[in-house]
Amino acid sequence: MTNNFDPERWYENEYSAIEVLHKKGKLTDLDFDKARSDLLNRYEEMISRSRRNDGISGSINRDSCHNSFHHLFSLNRYYKC
């Protein structure tokens, strides 16, 4: 199975979303900085996991799968529109 997920594109899309919220005044400067930091941390974790898992097949660890989805959707707390 091919993994077509592009971490760089994901990061750019998420960054653009929080940037728009900041420009619209939905995020304070402090919240924007926190969101950028959180996003960068999630991106770095994603890249690290990807490098560890390259070429490794086997069963999916449900806890790590849940944590990945949690990280991907945790930005929702910044969408206060």
Secondary structure, 3 states (H helix, E strand, C coil): CCCCCCHHHHHHHHHHHHHHHHHCCCCCHHHHHHHHHHHHHHHHHHHHHHHHHCCCCCCCCHHHHHHHHHHHHHHHHHCCC
